[in-house]
């Protein structure tokens, strides 16, 4: 009898052990994402081992040149006439080829469509190359490549960071052990890219609704009463613009915080502009130009604040959004909150989808079921 019961007891023990592991993993993940204190690097290494899709492990993998997209080091971006996007996830390496999501592709198409005289660069930090197999993502990439001003390239981060003011953040694994590794890599890269080439940086959760060329060469926009955002950011490739980009990189070199989601992106540009404008409060710099740097009001880029992000998915808010964004150059949909909300492609009157149909029509036509 005991021999019969033994496998049953072992099975019960394994189930109990498995449930304990799942519970501890969930608890560990929750603590990592909610406790706003510095966390030891070895702890973050364990977390990213459990959640590789959240990590930047692929940024440190050396691959053959033929297994990657062409590197940006071989390109010559137009000085002051380039728009840059950064894709910092490891999805392409995990998927075995370059991939893109519908909303990311929409951001890139809208920038290319509305700014035909600008070169648009979509830069992948993950290794990978095109492998067209007629998936939805493949079709998105093909549509983007039809635009003569779209360039989809690779970033060799070891080369890209080398001999820059923030070389230490990559070489010493500081970003890799950040609690928000992908987001913080994007934060640093936007300042580094504009330091190298000048131009305009855009987040991948925007839709460009007007040409950007009339905005100036050095600018950003207020997001709220406490923050100047970095979802759109412009520095000139020379002169004071380059000096300000250098200031931002020096700030990051010495003050990078891996435990604070907003410190290294919006925090960096907010600290810069408080110094330039000699103010302590963000509203005091609204619509001002401080030492050559223009600070636009929320209506230009962030007319719908993050706490109202659900408006973009609510047909009842269509009129309100049209009114709020009438003078906006971009709409920002706050991917941090909205990324899991799917919009059926046959939906009617959903504001985000209606903007997409107008400003990224080629991408919308290639969506299977959802946007």
C-alpha positions in Angstrom: 0.0 0.0 0.0 2.8 2.4 0.9 4.4 1.8 -2.6 1.1 2.8 -4.2 0.8 6.0 -2.1 4.4 7.1 -2.6 3.9 8.4 -6.2 0.8 10.2 -5.1 2.7 11.9 -2.3 5.5 12.8 -4.6 3.0 14.4 -7.1 1.4 16.4 -4.3 4.8 17.5 -3.1 5.8 18.6 -6.6 2.6 20.5 -7.1 3.1 22.3 -3.7 6.7 23.0 -4.6 5.7 24.4 -8.0 3.0 26.6 -6.5 5.6 28.0 -4.0 8.0 28.8 -6.8 5.3 30.6 -8.8 4.2 32.5 -5.8 7.8 33.6 -4.9 8.5 34.5 -8.5 5.4 36.7 -8.6 6.2 38.3 -5.3 9.8 38.9 -6.4 8.7 40.5 -9.6 6.2 42.8 -7.9 8.8 44.0 -5.4 11.3 44.7 -8.1 8.7 46.9 -10.0 7.2 48.7 -7.0 10.0 49.4 -4.5 11.6 52.7 -5.4 15.0 52.1 -3.8 18.3 51.0 -5.3 18.4 47.3 -5.8 21.7 45.3 -5.9 22.9 44.3 -9.3 22.9 40.6 -8.6 19.2 40.9 -7.7 18.4 42.5 -11.0 20.4 39.8 -12.8 18.1 37.2 -11.2 15.0 39.2 -12.2 16.1 39.5 -15.8 17.0 35.8 -15.9 13.4 35.1 -14.9 12.0 37.8 -17.3 14.4 37.9 -20.3 11.8 39.7 -22.4 12.2 42.7 -20.0 16.0 42.7 -20.2 18.7 44.0 -22.5 20.8 40.9 -22.7 20.8 41.1 -26.5 22.7 44.4 -26.4 25.8 42.5 -25.1 25.7 39.6 -27.6 28.3 39.8 -30.4 27.0 38.5 -33.7 28.3 38.2 -37.2 27.9 41.3 -39.4 25.9 39.3 -42.0 23.4 38.3 -39.3 22.5 42.0 -38.6 21.0 44.9 -40.3 23.5 47.4 -41.7 25.0 49.5 -38.8 24.3 53.2 -38.4 28.1 53.7 -38.3 28.1 53.2 -42.1 25.3 55.8 -42.6 25.5 59.6 -42.8 22.4 61.1 -41.3 21.5 64.5 -42.6 22.7 67.1 -40.1 19.7 68.8 -38.6 17.3 67.0 -41.0 16.9 63.6 -39.4 14.3 62.0 -37.2 15.3 59.1 -34.9 13.4 56.3 -33.2 15.0 53.7 -30.9 13.8 50.1 -30.5 15.6 48.8 -27.4 13.8 45.5 -26.7 15.3 42.1 -27.4 12.2 40.9 -29.3 14.0 40.6 -32.6 16.7 38.3 -31.2 14.0 36.3 -29.4 11.9 36.0 -32.5 14.9 35.2 -34.7 14.4 38.2 -37.1 13.7 41.9 -37.1 10.1 42.5 -35.8 7.9 45.5 -35.2 4.5 46.1 -33.6 1.7 47.9 -35.4 1.7 51.0 -33.2 5.5 51.3 -33.5 5.3 51.0 -37.3 2.5 53.6 -37.3 4.8 56.1 -35.5 7.5 55.6 -38.0 5.2 55.9 -41.0 3.5 59.0 -39.7 6.9 60.7 -39.3 8.0 59.7 -42.8 4.6 60.7 -44.3 4.5 64.1 -42.7 8.2 65.0 -43.1 9.2 63.9 -46.6 12.3 66.1 -46.5 13.6 64.5 -43.4 15.5 61.2 -43.2 13.7 58.9 -40.7 15.8 56.4 -38.8 14.5 53.4 -36.9 17.4 52.0 -35.0 17.4 48.5 -33.5 19.6 47.7 -30.5 18.9 44.0 -30.8 20.8 41.9 -33.3 18.7 40.6 -36.1 18.1 40.8 -39.9 15.1 40.9 -42.2 13.5 37.5 -42.8 10.3 38.1 -44.8 7.8 35.3 -44.3 4.6 37.3 -44.8 3.8 37.7 -41.1 2.0 40.8 -40.0 5.2 42.3 -38.7 7.0 41.5 -42.0 4.3 43.3 -43.9 4.7 46.4 -41.7 8.4 46.5 -42.3 7.9 46.1 -46.1 5.5 49.1 -46.0 8.0 51.2 -44.1 10.8 50.4 -46.5 8.6 51.7 -49.4 9.2 55.2 -48.1 12.4 56.6 -49.7 13.2 58.5 -46.5 13.0 55.6 -44.1 16.2 53.8 -42.9 16.0 50.7 -40.7 19.4 50.1 -39.2 21.3 48.3 -36.3 23.1 49.9 -33.4 26.2 48.2 -32.2 26.0 49.6 -28.7 29.6 48.8 -27.7 30.8 51.0 -30.6 28.0 53.5 -30.2 28.8 54.3 -26.6 32.6 54.1 -27.0 34.4 57.5 -26.5 31.2 59.2 -25.5 30.5 60.9 -22.2 28.3 58.0 -21.1 30.6 55.1 -22.2 30.7 53.9 -18.6 26.9 53.3 -18.5 27.2 50.6 -21.1 30.8 49.3 -20.4 30.2 48.9 -16.7 26.8 47.3 -17.1 25.1 50.1 -15.2 22.1 50.3 -17.7 21.9 46.5 -17.9 21.2 46.3 -14.2 18.7 49.1 -14.2 15.2 48.2 -12.9 13.8 49.6 -16.2 16.6 48.5 -18.5 14.9 48.8 -21.9 13.3 52.2 -21.0 16.5 53.6 -19.5 18.5 52.4 -22.5 16.1 54.3 -24.7 16.5 57.4 -22.4 20.3 57.4 -22.7 20.3 56.7 -26.4 18.0 59.6 -27.4 20.5 62.1 -25.8 23.5 60.2 -27.2 22.1 60.1 -30.8 21.2 63.8 -30.8 24.7 64.5 -29.4 26.2 62.5 -32.3 24.0 63.7 -35.2 21.6 66.4 -34.1 18.0 66.3 -35.2 14.7 65.2 -33.6 14.1 62.1 -31.4 10.6 60.6 -31.2 9.1 57.9 -29.0 7.6 54.9 -30.7 4.1 55.6 -29.1 3.4 58.8 -31.0 1.6 59.7 -34.2 3.0 62.7 -36.1 0.1 64.9 -37.3 2.0 67.9 -38.7 5.4 68.6 -40.3 8.1 69.1 -37.6 10.4 71.3 -39.6 9.0 74.6 -38.3 9.5 73.9 -34.6 13.2 75.0 -34.5 16.4 73.2 -33.8 16.5 73.0 -30.0 13.2 72.2 -28.3 11.2 70.0 -26.1 7.7 70.2 -24.5 6.0 70.4 -21.1 4.1 67.3 -20.1 2.8 68.3 -16.7 3.3 70.9 -14.0 6.3 68.9 -12.7 7.9 67.6 -15.9 9.3 68.5 -19.3 9.0 65.3 -21.3 11.5 63.7 -23.6 9.0 61.9 -26.0 10.0 64.5 -28.6 13.3 66.2 -28.2 15.5 68.2 -30.6 19.1 69.4 -30.3 21.1 71.0 -33.1 24.2 69.1 -34.3 26.4 72.1 -33.5 26.6 75.3 -31.4 24.4 75.6 -28.3 22.3 72.5 -29.2 25.4 70.3 -29.1 26.5 71.9 -25.8 23.1 71.2 -24.3 23.2 67.6 -25.5 26.6 67.3 -23.9 25.2 68.7 -20.6 22.5 66.0 -20.6 25.1 63.2 -21.2 27.3 64.6 -18.4 24.3 64.6 -16.1 23.5 61.0 -17.0 27.2 60.0 -16.5 27.2 61.1 -12.9 23.6 61.0 -11.9 22.0 58.0 -13.6 19.4 56.2 -11.4 18.3 52.7 -12.3 15.6 52.7 -9.6 13.6 55.7 -10.9 11.6 55.2 -14.1 11.5 58.9 -15.1 14.8 60.3 -13.7 16.9 59.6 -16.8 14.6 60.7 -19.5 12.2 63.5 -18.7 14.1 64.1 -15.5 17.3 64.9 -17.4 15.8 67.4 -19.8 13.8 69.0 -16.9 16.9 69.5 -14.8 18.7 71.1 -17.9 15.9 73.5 -18.6 15.4 74.6 -15.0 19.1 75.6 -15.1 18.7 77.4 -18.5 15.6 79.2 -17.4 16.8 79.8 -13.9 13.5 78.6 -12.4 12.4 76.0 -9.9 9.0 75.2 -11.2 8.1 73.8 -14.6 5.0 76.1 -15.3 7.4 79.1 -15.1 9.1 78.0 -18.3 5.9 77.4 -20.3 6.2 78.6 -23.9 9.6 80.3 -23.2 12.9 80.3 -25.0 15.7 80.0 -22.6 19.2 80.6 -23.9 18.1 79.4 -27.4 16.1 76.4 -26.2 12.3 76.5 -26.9 10.0 74.9 -24.3 6.6 74.3 -25.9 3.3 74.1 -23.9 1.5 70.7 -23.4 -0.9 71.5 -26.3 1.9 70.9 -28.9 2.9 67.4 -28.0 1.1 66.2 -24.9 -2.4 67.7 -25.2 -3.9 64.6 -23.6 -2.1 64.0 -20.3 -1.1 60.6 -19.2 -3.8 60.3 -16.6 -6.4 60.6 -19.4 -4.7 58.0 -21.7 -7.9 56.0 -21.9 -9.5 58.8 -23.9 -7.6 57.5 -27.0 -9.6 54.3 -26.8 -13.0 55.7 -26.0 -15.3 56.7 -29.0 -17.1 59.1 -26.6 -14.0 61.2 -26.4 -13.5 61.7 -30.1 -14.7 65.3 -30.2 -12.7 66.2 -27.0 -9.5 64.8 -28.5 -10.0 66.5 -31.9 -10.5 69.8 -30.1 -7.5 69.3 -27.7 -5.1 68.2 -30.5 -6.2 70.8 -33.2 -2.9 72.6 -32.9 -0.7 69.6 -31.9 2.3 68.3 -34.0 2.1 64.9 -32.4 -0.2 62.8 -30.3 1.3 60.7 -27.5 -0.6 57.7 -26.4 1.4 56.8 -23.3 2.4 53.2 -24.1 3.5 52.5 -20.5 -0.2 52.4 -19.7 -1.9 51.6 -23.0 0.2 48.8 -24.5 -2.1 46.0 -23.5 -5.3 47.6 -24.8 -6.1 46.1 -28.2 -8.3 47.9 -30.7 -10.2 45.6 -33.2 -9.3 46.9 -36.7 -13.0 47.1 -37.7 -13.8 49.4 -34.7 -15.5 52.7 -35.5 -14.8 56.1 -33.9 -12.0 54.9 -31.6 -9.7 58.1 -31.5 -6.4 56.3 -31.7 -7.5 54.2 -34.6 -9.0 57.1 -36.4 -5.7 59.1 -36.2 -3.8 56.0 -37.4 -6.1 55.6 -40.4 -5.2 59.1 -41.5 -1.5 59.3 -40.6 -0.3 55.7 -41.1 -2.7 54.3 -43.7 -0.3 51.7 -45.1 0.3 50.1 -41.7 -3.5 50.0 -40.9 -4.1 48.2 -44.2 -1.7 45.4 -43.1 -3.2 44.8 -39.7 -4.8 41.4 -39.3 -7.2 41.8 -36.4 -6.0 44.5 -34.0 -4.2 47.8 -33.9 
